[in-house]
């Protein structure tokens, strides 16, 4: 990929971002039993960069972001978040496995939106958003409430504060999940196939909210997605994972519209004809 081929958007927000990466994967491997899911991932994500991750089922897409959220531990390698080693900490001048306190502190920079919402059914959507700031970040209750209302209004649910999850559509629940993550003021937002559990008519409203969040430009975002047109529109860079490795990466105009990798060409052809 030559420098002149990059679109101005890609240069400004990805290649041209100054300073250190907000996230760095260094030779990361992950196995589940005898199955090696990730095979030496090296990846830098810059502050404010929007990265879409695509690939066939079982290629390791979700595992990449689950390790960043400390839901899965790398078999080997390092993940650096905002200058701090995520899975290791320094003790007596040596790197040792991180304890829960260290993991919690570094993970505090990261928000994640899952496929299946994970809302507390016995709480209103306002209470769902307030819980983590109060109990994890030890925020004042009124401050947490005000911030939660602000975020719920941002995702178009300011009129649903007292509703319970079972009173909402799937798209509305997913927007609550986004508001809940935004309340924590993350530097990095992770989206794991957030439209895959939704009815087709609800997909658009969720993608529109993500698009609005991305336009603000403040947070780095990593989106595991099968929505190719959306990735083309929103991403600064697209990663194609295949068999546990990053088989191709670059601006979406190249990776999605003009792929050179044969496996990627086959994947996109099958995807478009499915």
N, C-alpha and C positions, 0 to 999 in steps of 0.2 A: 504494500500500500504506500504510494508516494504522497508526500506532503501536499502538493498542489491539488490532489484529487479531493481533499477534505473540504466539506462545505464550511462556510464561515461559522455556522452554529457549532459544528464539531470542534473547530479550532478554539473558539472562544471559551466553550464550557468544558472541554475535555483536555485536548492536547495543550492548550494555552493556559490552563490553570496553573498559577504559580504556587510554590510551596510544596509541602509534603503531602502524600496521599492521606486521605482520611481513613482508608482501609488498605491493608497490604496482606496478601496471601503469599507466603514463602514456602514453596515446595511442599504443599499440603496434600497428604494422602489420607484416604478414609476407607476402611474396610468394615463390612458387617460379616463377621465370621470369616468364611473363605472367599467372600465376594468383595473384590476391590472396586469401590464405587468411584473414587476420585484418585487420579494417578499423577500426582506432582503438579498441582495447580499453582501457578505464579500469576498474580493479578494485582494491579494497583487501581484503586478507585479514588478519584480526586474529589475534594470538597465541591459540592453543588452538582457533580456529574450525575447524569441519569443513564443507568446501564440496564438494558434489557437482556435477559438470559433466555435463550430458546434452545430447543433440542428435543429429541425423541424421549419417550417415557423410559426411565431407568438410566438416563445419561448422567445423573448427578446434580441436576439443576437445583432441586429443593435442598439437597444436602449441603450445598455451598452456603445458602443463607441460614439454614438451621444451625450450622456451626458458628456463624457470626452471632446468632442469638443465644448461643451456649446451650442449645437443645440437643446437639450432637457434638462429641469431642473428636478432634482430628486423631487419626492413628499416629501420624507424625507430621512434622512441619510446624510453622508458626503463623498466627494471624495477629497483625498489629492494628489496633484501633486508636486513631488520634494520638499516635506516639506511644501507646501502652500495649505491651504484649498481653493478649487476651487470655490465653490458656496457660501462661506461665508467669511467674513473679520472681523478683529478685530477693534472695535471702542469703545473708552472709556472703555477698559477692557472687552467688551462683544462681542460675535459673532453676527453679523448682516448680512442680505443678501448682497452679493457682488454687487458692482456697476460695470458699464461697463468697467471702467478703470482697476479695479482689475481683472475682467474676461479676459480682453485683455492681461494683463501682464502674468497671469498664463497660459493662452492658448498659449502664445508664444513659449512654450516648445513642442507643439504638432503639428504634421502634419497629414493630412487625405487625403486619395485617395478614391473617391466616385465611385459608379457603373457607373455613366453617365458623367464622365469627367469634366463637368462644366467649359469648356474653353470659353474664350471670342472670339466669332467668328470674330470680326473685328480687332483682333490683330494677328500678327505673333506669332509663337510658342515661339520665343525668347522674344517678348514683354509680352506674357502671363506669362513667368517665371520671368521677371524682375519687374513686377508691384508691387507685395507684398513687396519684399525687399526695394524698393524705398519708397513706401507710408506707409508701416506699420513699418518697421524697420529703416526707414530714412537712408538707405545706400546711399553712393555715387553712382551715375548712372553708372560710369565705373566699379566700384567694383561689382555692381549688375549684370552688363552685363557679366563680366568675369566669375563670379560664375555661372550664368545661362548657359553660353556656356559649362562650365565644367560639369554641371549636365546633360545637354542634350547629351553631348558626352558619359557620363556614361551610359545613357539608350539607346545608339545606334542611336541617332538622330542628330548628329553633322552636318550632311549634309542637314538638313531640317530647319535651323534656320529662314529662310525668308518665309517659307511656312505658309499658313493659315490653321486652323483646318479642313476646308472643303476639303482640298487637301490631307488629311491623312486618313489612314485606322483606324478602331476602335482600333486595337492594338497599333498603333502609337499614337493615341490620349490619350490612357490610359498611355502610357509611358511618354508623355508630362506632364500629371497630376502628375505622380510620380516625375519627374524632378522638377516641380513647387513646390511640397511639400519639396523636399530635399534641395532646394535653401535656405529655411528658417532655416536650421540647427536644426531641431527638435531633442529632446531627446527621443521622443516617436512618432512612426508612426502607424497610424490606416489605415487598409485596409478593406473596406466594400464591400464584394462580387465583387471584381474588375473585375472578368472575366465573370460575369453573363450576361452582356449585349453584349458580344462579340460573333462573329461567332466562331464555334468550332476550325477552323483552325488557329485562331488568339490567342487562349488561351495560347498556349505554349510559345510564345514570351514574353507575359506579365509575366507569372510565372517565366520564366528564369531571367528576370530583378529583380523581387522580391527576387529570390534565391540569386542572386549576391549581392544585398543590404544586405541581412541577413548574408551572409558569412563574411562581413566586421565586424560584431559583435558589432558595437558601440551603436546602438539605440535599445531601447526596441521596439518591434513590436507586435501589436495585429491584428490578421487577422480573420475576419469573413469570412468563406469560406465553400463551398460545395465540394471542391476538396480534397477528402480524401487522395489520394496518395501524394498530395503536402503537406498536413498537416503532414502526417507521415514522410515526408522527411525533412521538414523545422523547425517544431515546437520543442521546449523544453518541452512544456506542452500543453495539449489539455483540453479544458473545454467543457462539454456537457451540454447545457442549455435545460431545459424542463419545460414548464409551469411556467416560471419566476424564476426558481431556478437553481443553479449549481448542477445538479443531479450526475455528476461524473467528476473527474479531475485527471490528472496524465500524465505520459510520453505517447507519442503517441503509443509506442509499446504495452502499456497496454490498453489504452482507445479505440483505433481503432482496434487493432489486437486481443485483448483478453478482451473484455468488460464483466463486471460482472453485470452491471445494466440491468434489463430486458427491460426497455424503450429504452436504448441505443442499445441493441441487436436488438430490433424491428426496430429502426430507421435505423441502418446500413444495416439490411437485406433488408428493403424496398428501401433504397437508392441504394444499389448495384444491385437490381433487377428492378430498374426503367428505 
